[in-house]
Amino acid sequence: MGLLKYKGYTGSVDYSEEDNCLYGKVLGMSKDAITYEGQDVNELRKDFEEAIDDYLRFCETKNKEPRVPYSGNLNIRITPEIHSRIAMMAMQAGTTINGFIRDTLANAVGITKPINI
């Protein structure tokens, strides 16, 4: 799957054999579906960018804060044993559980700079 990026939003690129066109949707927007399509990549990109601009204008006219694809908040469920081990490792590292998890995940996805939130 290809990806398009514009103004902090990321969109998918898919092909419909049945309709003989490219199409996609903005990723991470579970409550506000933003879709687009085109006959070629240039047309798809143009429709993607126009869809984002239309969404942002709509939000502005409704005095509504636009949704962002990923808020930075992530709730996970883990076993008590994992929770306990993470707490101990965080304490040994001299950080909080959130800081430990954030740094561990950043390292896992290849972000090596310290993250300040």
CNS distance restraints for C-alpha pairs under 8 A (distance, minus, plus):
assign (resid   1 and name CA) (resid  12 and name CA) 6.73 0.50 0.50
assign (resid   1 and name CA) (resid  13 and name CA) 5.94 0.50 0.50
assign (resid   1 and name CA) (resid  14 and name CA) 6.39 0.50 0.50
assign (resid   2 and name CA) (resid  12 and name CA) 6.01 0.50 0.50
assign (resid   2 and name CA) (resid  13 and name CA) 4.93 0.50 0.50
assign (resid   2 and name CA) (resid  14 and name CA) 7.30 0.50 0.50
assign (resid   3 and name CA) (resid  10 and name CA) 6.54 0.50 0.50
assign (resid   3 and name CA) (resid  11 and name CA) 5.50 0.50 0.50
assign (resid   3 and name CA) (resid  12 and name CA) 4.84 0.50 0.50
assign (resid   3 and name CA) (resid  13 and name CA) 5.73 0.50 0.50
assign (resid   4 and name CA) (resid  10 and name CA) 5.53 0.50 0.50
assign (resid   4 and name CA) (resid  11 and name CA) 4.93 0.50 0.50
assign (resid   4 and name CA) (resid  12 and name CA) 6.39 0.50 0.50
assign (resid   4 and name CA) (resid  13 and name CA) 7.20 0.50 0.50
assign (resid   4 and name CA) (resid  45 and name CA) 7.10 0.50 0.50
assign (resid   4 and name CA) (resid  48 and name CA) 7.90 0.50 0.50
assign (resid   5 and name CA) (resid   9 and name CA) 5.65 0.50 0.50
assign (resid   5 and name CA) (resid  10 and name CA) 4.54 0.50 0.50
assign (resid   5 and name CA) (resid  11 and name CA) 6.37 0.50 0.50
assign (resid   6 and name CA) (resid  10 and name CA) 6.61 0.50 0.50
assign (resid   6 and name CA) (resid  49 and name CA) 6.51 0.50 0.50
assign (resid   6 and name CA) (resid  52 and name CA) 7.78 0.50 0.50
assign (resid   9 and name CA) (resid  26 and name CA) 6.73 0.50 0.50
assign (resid   9 and name CA) (resid  27 and name CA) 7.54 0.50 0.50
assign (resid   9 and name CA) (resid  52 and name CA) 7.88 0.50 0.50
assign (resid   9 and name CA) (resid  68 and name CA) 7.60 0.50 0.50
assign (resid   9 and name CA) (resid  69 and name CA) 6.68 0.50 0.50
assign (resid  10 and name CA) (resid  26 and name CA) 5.68 0.50 0.50
assign (resid  10 and name CA) (resid  27 and name CA) 5.80 0.50 0.50
assign (resid  11 and name CA) (resid  24 and name CA) 6.31 0.50 0.50
assign (resid  11 and name CA) (resid  25 and name CA) 5.34 0.50 0.50
assign (resid  11 and name CA) (resid  26 and name CA) 4.10 0.50 0.50
assign (resid  11 and name CA) (resid  27 and name CA) 5.45 0.50 0.50
assign (resid  11 and name CA) (resid  48 and name CA) 7.53 0.50 0.50
assign (resid  12 and name CA) (resid  23 and name CA) 7.79 0.50 0.50
assign (resid  12 and name CA) (resid  24 and name CA) 4.80 0.50 0.50
assign (resid  12 and name CA) (resid  25 and name CA) 5.57 0.50 0.50
assign (resid  12 and name CA) (resid  26 and name CA) 6.45 0.50 0.50
assign (resid  12 and name CA) (resid  27 and name CA) 6.79 0.50 0.50
assign (resid  13 and name CA) (resid  22 and name CA) 6.69 0.50 0.50
assign (resid  13 and name CA) (resid  23 and name CA) 5.90 0.50 0.50
assign (resid  13 and name CA) (resid  24 and name CA) 4.92 0.50 0.50
assign (resid  13 and name CA) (resid  25 and name CA) 7.75 0.50 0.50
assign (resid  14 and name CA) (resid  22 and name CA) 5.58 0.50 0.50
assign (resid  14 and name CA) (resid  23 and name CA) 5.32 0.50 0.50
assign (resid  14 and name CA) (resid  24 and name CA) 5.78 0.50 0.50
assign (resid  15 and name CA) (resid  20 and name CA) 7.28 0.50 0.50
assign (resid  15 and name CA) (resid  21 and name CA) 5.91 0.50 0.50
assign (resid  15 and name CA) (resid  22 and name CA) 4.48 0.50 0.50
assign (resid  15 and name CA) (resid  23 and name CA) 6.15 0.50 0.50
assign (resid  16 and name CA) (resid  20 and name CA) 5.48 0.50 0.50
assign (resid  16 and name CA) (resid  21 and name CA) 5.49 0.50 0.50
assign (resid  16 and name CA) (resid  22 and name CA) 6.18 0.50 0.50
assign (resid  16 and name CA) (resid  23 and name CA) 7.24 0.50 0.50
assign (resid  17 and name CA) (resid  21 and name CA) 7.06 0.50 0.50
assign (resid  20 and name CA) (resid  39 and name CA) 7.57 0.50 0.50
assign (resid  21 and name CA) (resid  37 and name CA) 7.06 0.50 0.50
assign (resid  21 and name CA) (resid  38 and name CA) 5.99 0.50 0.50
assign (resid  21 and name CA) (resid  39 and name CA) 4.93 0.50 0.50
assign (resid  21 and name CA) (resid  40 and name CA) 7.30 0.50 0.50
assign (resid  22 and name CA) (resid  37 and name CA) 5.55 0.50 0.50
assign (resid  22 and name CA) (resid  38 and name CA) 5.31 0.50 0.50
assign (resid  22 and name CA) (resid  39 and name CA) 5.94 0.50 0.50
assign (resid  22 and name CA) (resid  40 and name CA) 6.64 0.50 0.50
assign (resid  22 and name CA) (resid  41 and name CA) 7.49 0.50 0.50
assign (resid  22 and name CA) (resid  44 and name CA) 6.69 0.50 0.50
assign (resid  23 and name CA) (resid  35 and name CA) 7.51 0.50 0.50
assign (resid  23 and name CA) (resid  36 and name CA) 5.70 0.50 0.50
assign (resid  23 and name CA) (resid  37 and name CA) 4.01 0.50 0.50
assign (resid  23 and name CA) (resid  38 and name CA) 6.34 0.50 0.50
assign (resid  23 and name CA) (resid  44 and name CA) 6.95 0.50 0.50
assign (resid  24 and name CA) (resid  35 and name CA) 5.74 0.50 0.50
assign (resid  24 and name CA) (resid  36 and name CA) 5.58 0.50 0.50
assign (resid  24 and name CA) (resid  37 and name CA) 6.33 0.50 0.50
assign (resid  25 and name CA) (resid  33 and name CA) 7.17 0.50 0.50
assign (resid  25 and name CA) (resid  34 and name CA) 5.56 0.50 0.50
assign (resid  25 and name CA) (resid  35 and name CA) 4.23 0.50 0.50
assign (resid  25 and name CA) (resid  36 and name CA) 6.33 0.50 0.50
assign (resid  26 and name CA) (resid  33 and name CA) 7.13 0.50 0.50
assign (resid  26 and name CA) (resid  34 and name CA) 5.51 0.50 0.50
assign (resid  26 and name CA) (resid  35 and name CA) 6.48 0.50 0.50
assign (resid  27 and name CA) (resid  69 and name CA) 6.61 0.50 0.50
assign (resid  28 and name CA) (resid  68 and name CA) 7.98 0.50 0.50
assign (resid  28 and name CA) (resid  69 and name CA) 4.41 0.50 0.50
assign (resid  28 and name CA) (resid  70 and name CA) 6.18 0.50 0.50
assign (resid  29 and name CA) (resid  33 and name CA) 6.12 0.50 0.50
assign (resid  29 and name CA) (resid  34 and name CA) 7.65 0.50 0.50
assign (resid  29 and name CA) (resid  67 and name CA) 7.42 0.50 0.50
assign (resid  29 and name CA) (resid  68 and name CA) 7.31 0.50 0.50
assign (resid  29 and name CA) (resid  69 and name CA) 5.16 0.50 0.50
assign (resid  32 and name CA) (resid  67 and name CA) 7.72 0.50 0.50
assign (resid  34 and name CA) (resid  51 and name CA) 6.69 0.50 0.50
assign (resid  34 and name CA) (resid  52 and name CA) 7.44 0.50 0.50
assign (resid  34 and name CA) (resid  55 and name CA) 7.74 0.50 0.50
assign (resid  35 and name CA) (resid  48 and name CA) 7.38 0.50 0.50
assign (resid  35 and name CA) (resid  51 and name CA) 7.14 0.50 0.50
assign (resid  36 and name CA) (resid  44 and name CA) 6.85 0.50 0.50
assign (resid  36 and name CA) (resid  47 and name CA) 5.62 0.50 0.50
assign (resid  36 and name CA) (resid  48 and name CA) 5.43 0.50 0.50
assign (resid  36 and name CA) (resid  51 and name CA) 6.73 0.50 0.50
assign (resid  37 and name CA) (resid  43 and name CA) 7.59 0.50 0.50
assign (resid  37 and name CA) (resid  44 and name CA) 5.21 0.50 0.50
assign (resid  37 and name CA) (resid  47 and name CA) 6.35 0.50 0.50
assign (resid  37 and name CA) (resid  48 and name CA) 7.44 0.50 0.50
assign (resid  38 and name CA) (resid  42 and name CA) 7.80 0.50 0.50
assign (resid  38 and name CA) (resid  43 and name CA) 4.83 0.50 0.50
assign (resid  38 and name CA) (resid  44 and name CA) 4.14 0.50 0.50
assign (resid  38 and name CA) (resid  45 and name CA) 7.88 0.50 0.50
assign (resid  38 and name CA) (resid  47 and name CA) 6.94 0.50 0.50
assign (resid  39 and name CA) (resid  43 and name CA) 6.21 0.50 0.50
assign (resid  39 and name CA) (resid  44 and name CA) 6.87 0.50 0.50
assign (resid  40 and name CA) (resid  44 and name CA) 6.08 0.50 0.50
assign (resid  41 and name CA) (resid  45 and name CA) 6.02 0.50 0.50
assign (resid  42 and name CA) (resid  46 and name CA) 6.18 0.50 0.50
assign (resid  43 and name CA) (resid  47 and name CA) 6.17 0.50 0.50
assign (resid  44 and name CA) (resid  48 and name CA) 6.03 0.50 0.50
assign (resid  45 and name CA) (resid  49 and name CA) 6.16 0.50 0.50
assign (resid  46 and name CA) (resid  50 and name CA) 6.11 0.50 0.50
assign (resid  47 and name CA) (resid  51 and name CA) 5.96 0.50 0.50
assign (resid  48 and name CA) (resid  52 and name CA) 6.38 0.50 0.50
assign (resid  49 and name CA) (resid  53 and name CA) 6.19 0.50 0.50
assign (resid  50 and name CA) (resid  54 and name CA) 5.94 0.50 0.50
assign (resid  51 and name CA) (resid  55 and name CA) 6.12 0.50 0.50
assign (resid  52 and name CA) (resid  56 and name CA) 6.22 0.50 0.50
assign (resid  53 and name CA) (resid  57 and name CA) 6.13 0.50 0.50
assign (resid  54 and name CA) (resid  58 and name CA) 6.03 0.50 0.50
assign (resid  55 and name CA) (resid  59 and name CA) 6.22 0.50 0.50
assign (resid  55 and name CA) (resid  66 and name CA) 7.82 0.50 0.50
assign (resid  56 and name CA) (resid  60 and name CA) 6.21 0.50 0.50
assign (resid  56 and name CA) (resid  66 and name CA) 6.39 0.50 0.50
assign (resid  57 and name CA) (resid  61 and name CA) 6.21 0.50 0.50
assign (resid  58 and name CA) (resid  62 and name CA) 6.27 0.50 0.50
assign (resid  59 and name CA) (resid  63 and name CA) 5.98 0.50 0.50
assign (resid  59 and name CA) (resid  64 and name CA) 4.84 0.50 0.50
assign (resid  59 and name CA) (resid  65 and name CA) 6.27 0.50 0.50
assign (resid  59 and name CA) (resid  66 and name CA) 5.73 0.50 0.50
assign (resid  60 and name CA) (resid  64 and name CA) 6.06 0.50 0.50
assign (resid  60 and name CA) (resid  65 and name CA) 7.46 0.50 0.50
assign (resid  78 and name CA) (resid  82 and name CA) 6.32 0.50 0.50
assign (resid  78 and name CA) (resid  83 and name CA) 6.52 0.50 0.50
assign (resid  79 and name CA) (resid  83 and name CA) 6.26 0.50 0.50
assign (resid  80 and name CA) (resid  84 and name CA) 6.02 0.50 0.50
assign (resid  81 and name CA) (resid  85 and name CA) 6.23 0.50 0.50
assign (resid  82 and name CA) (resid  86 and name CA) 6.09 0.50 0.50
assign (resid  83 and name CA) (resid  87 and name CA) 6.17 0.50 0.50
assign (resid  84 and name CA) (resid  88 and name CA) 6.30 0.50 0.50
assign (resid  85 and name CA) (resid  89 and name CA) 6.14 0.50 0.50
assign (resid  86 and name CA) (resid  90 and name CA) 5.98 0.50 0.50
assign (resid  86 and name CA) (resid  97 and name CA) 6.67 0.50 0.50
assign (resid  86 and name CA) (resid 100 and name CA) 7.73 0.50 0.50
assign (resid  86 and name CA) (resid 101 and name CA) 7.88 0.50 0.50
assign (resid  87 and name CA) (resid  91 and name CA) 6.15 0.50 0.50
assign (resid  87 and name CA) (resid  96 and name CA) 7.78 0.50 0.50
assign (resid  87 and name CA) (resid  97 and name CA) 5.70 0.50 0.50
assign (resid  88 and name CA) (resid  92 and name CA) 6.20 0.50 0.50
assign (resid  89 and name CA) (resid  93 and name CA) 6.12 0.50 0.50
assign (resid  89 and name CA) (resid 100 and name CA) 7.85 0.50 0.50
assign (resid  90 and name CA) (resid  94 and name CA) 6.14 0.50 0.50
assign (resid  90 and name CA) (resid  95 and name CA) 5.26 0.50 0.50
assign (resid  90 and name CA) (resid  96 and name CA) 5.69 0.50 0.50
assign (resid  90 and name CA) (resid  97 and name CA) 5.46 0.50 0.50
assign (resid  90 and name CA) (resid  99 and name CA) 7.75 0.50 0.50
assign (resid  90 and name CA) (resid 100 and name CA) 5.41 0.50 0.50
assign (resid  91 and name CA) (resid  95 and name CA) 5.95 0.50 0.50
assign (resid  91 and name CA) (resid  96 and name CA) 6.89 0.50 0.50
assign (resid  91 and name CA) (resid  97 and name CA) 7.90 0.50 0.50
assign (resid  93 and name CA) (resid 100 and name CA) 7.80 0.50 0.50
assign (resid  95 and name CA) (resid  99 and name CA) 5.96 0.50 0.50
assign (resid  95 and name CA) (resid 100 and name CA) 6.27 0.50 0.50
assign (resid  96 and name CA) (resid 100 and name CA) 6.05 0.50 0.50
assign (resid  97 and name CA) (resid 101 and name CA) 6.12 0.50 0.50
assign (resid  98 and name CA) (resid 102 and name CA) 5.91 0.50 0.50
assign (resid  99 and name CA) (resid 103 and name CA) 6.04 0.50 0.50
assign (resid 100 and name CA) (resid 104 and name CA) 6.02 0.50 0.50
assign (resid 101 and name CA) (resid 105 and name CA) 6.02 0.50 0.50
assign (resid 102 and name CA) (resid 106 and name CA) 6.05 0.50 0.50
assign (resid 102 and name CA) (resid 115 and name CA) 7.93 0.50 0.50
assign (resid 103 and name CA) (resid 107 and name CA) 6.10 0.50 0.50
assign (resid 103 and name CA) (resid 114 and name CA) 7.49 0.50 0.50
assign (resid 103 and name CA) (resid 115 and name CA) 7.27 0.50 0.50
assign (resid 104 and name CA) (resid 108 and name CA) 6.21 0.50 0.50
assign (resid 105 and name CA) (resid 109 and name CA) 6.32 0.50 0.50
assign (resid 106 and name CA) (resid 110 and name CA) 6.22 0.50 0.50
assign (resid 106 and name CA) (resid 111 and name CA) 4.88 0.50 0.50
assign (resid 106 and name CA) (resid 112 and name CA) 6.69 0.50 0.50
assign (resid 107 and name CA) (resid 111 and name CA) 5.34 0.50 0.50
assign (resid 107 and name CA) (resid 112 and name CA) 5.66 0.50 0.50
